[in-house]
Amino acid sequence: MRRTDVPQDDALFDGQKEVCYAVDETGHYVLAESAGWEPANLANIQAWEEIESGITAILARIRAGELSPLAYHMARGQMDARLLAGYARLFAWQVRRHMKPGPFGRLSPARLQRYAAIFRITPEALRAIPGPPVPALPGECG
């Protein structure tokens, strides 16, 4: 697409721009700023709605005593057990175990601190049952 045809359908970026490739007047590829593109904006909105509904379902399971608060922070950071295990230098089965309320409640302070540091929160915030879902921002870990 030509540099002059780069879409500027502002939606998700709140005035910020994304960078894409376009062809300039001489036929060379250059970086061009875009405020967004309506089909991509719609797809992103639908994806965030799906993520938020998943977080809401996880919150219900936490309140029902089926999952630990760790599951909420993982969902909000869009992490699965394998990814969090890599950051925490644990096995995925250990993270899955810590997603259960009983084992999570018995975590050592050092292990809680390790998880909390990954999510950039305090161990107390990690242990607390979260309130209503707050959507994560793209690229935010938690």
SULQUI-V271978 format. One record per residue. N is the residue number from 1. RES is the residue in one letter. D_LAST is the distance of its C-alpha to the last C-alpha in whole Angstrom. Layout:
# SULQUI-V271978
n=N res=RES d_last=D_LAST
n=N res=RES d_last=D_LAST
This chain:
# SULQUI-V271978
n=1 res=M d_last=36
n=2 res=R d_last=37
n=3 res=R d_last=36
n=4 res=T d_last=37
n=5 res=D d_last=36
n=6 res=V d_last=32
n=7 res=P d_last=31
n=8 res=Q d_last=29
n=9 res=D d_last=28
n=10 res=D d_last=25
n=11 res=A d_last=23
n=12 res=L d_last=19
n=13 res=F d_last=19
n=14 res=D d_last=20
n=15 res=G d_last=23
n=16 res=Q d_last=21
n=17 res=K d_last=23
n=18 res=E d_last=22
n=19 res=V d_last=24
n=20 res=C d_last=27
n=21 res=Y d_last=30
n=22 res=A d_last=33
n=23 res=V d_last=37
n=24 res=D d_last=39
n=25 res=E d_last=42
n=26 res=T d_last=44
n=27 res=G d_last=42
n=28 res=H d_last=39
n=29 res=Y d_last=36
n=30 res=V d_last=34
n=31 res=L d_last=30
n=32 res=A d_last=30
n=33 res=E d_last=27
n=34 res=S d_last=27
n=35 res=A d_last=25
n=36 res=G d_last=25
n=37 res=W d_last=27
n=38 res=E d_last=27
n=39 res=P d_last=27
n=40 res=A d_last=24
n=41 res=N d_last=22
n=42 res=L d_last=24
n=43 res=A d_last=22
n=44 res=N d_last=19
n=45 res=I d_last=19
n=46 res=Q d_last=20
n=47 res=A d_last=17
n=48 res=W d_last=15
n=49 res=E d_last=17
n=50 res=E d_last=17
n=51 res=I d_last=13
n=52 res=E d_last=13
n=53 res=S d_last=17
n=54 res=G d_last=15
n=55 res=I d_last=12
n=56 res=T d_last=15
n=57 res=A d_last=17
n=58 res=I d_last=15
n=59 res=L d_last=15
n=60 res=A d_last=19
n=61 res=R d_last=19
n=62 res=I d_last=17
n=63 res=R d_last=20
n=64 res=A d_last=23
n=65 res=G d_last=22
n=66 res=E d_last=21
n=67 res=L d_last=18
n=68 res=S d_last=16
n=69 res=P d_last=13
n=70 res=L d_last=11
n=71 res=A d_last=12
n=72 res=Y d_last=10
n=73 res=H d_last=6
n=74 res=M d_last=8
n=75 res=A d_last=9
n=76 res=R d_last=6
n=77 res=G d_last=5
n=78 res=Q d_last=9
n=79 res=M d_last=10
n=80 res=D d_last=13
n=81 res=A d_last=15
n=82 res=R d_last=17
n=83 res=L d_last=14
n=84 res=L d_last=12
n=85 res=A d_last=16
n=86 res=G d_last=16
n=87 res=Y d_last=14
n=88 res=A d_last=15
n=89 res=R d_last=18
n=90 res=L d_last=19
n=91 res=F d_last=21
n=92 res=A d_last=19
n=93 res=W d_last=22
n=94 res=Q d_last=20
n=95 res=V d_last=17
n=96 res=R d_last=18
n=97 res=R d_last=20
n=98 res=H d_last=18
n=99 res=M d_last=16
n=100 res=K d_last=20
n=101 res=P d_last=20
n=102 res=G d_last=23
n=103 res=P d_last=22
n=104 res=F d_last=19
n=105 res=G d_last=21
n=106 res=R d_last=23
n=107 res=L d_last=20
n=108 res=S d_last=21
n=109 res=P d_last=20
n=110 res=A d_last=19
n=111 res=R d_last=18
n=112 res=L d_last=15
n=113 res=Q d_last=15
n=114 res=R d_last=14
n=115 res=Y d_last=11
n=116 res=A d_last=10
n=117 res=A d_last=10
n=118 res=I d_last=8
n=119 res=F d_last=5
n=120 res=R d_last=7
n=121 res=I d_last=8
n=122 res=T d_last=12
n=123 res=P d_last=13
n=124 res=E d_last=15
n=125 res=A d_last=12
n=126 res=L d_last=11
n=127 res=R d_last=14
n=128 res=A d_last=14
n=129 res=I d_last=15
n=130 res=P d_last=12
n=131 res=G d_last=14
n=132 res=P d_last=15
n=133 res=P d_last=12
n=134 res=V d_last=10
n=135 res=P d_last=10
n=136 res=A d_last=7
n=137 res=L d_last=9
n=138 res=P d_last=10
n=139 res=G d_last=9
n=140 res=E d_last=6
n=141 res=C d_last=4
n=142 res=G d_last=0
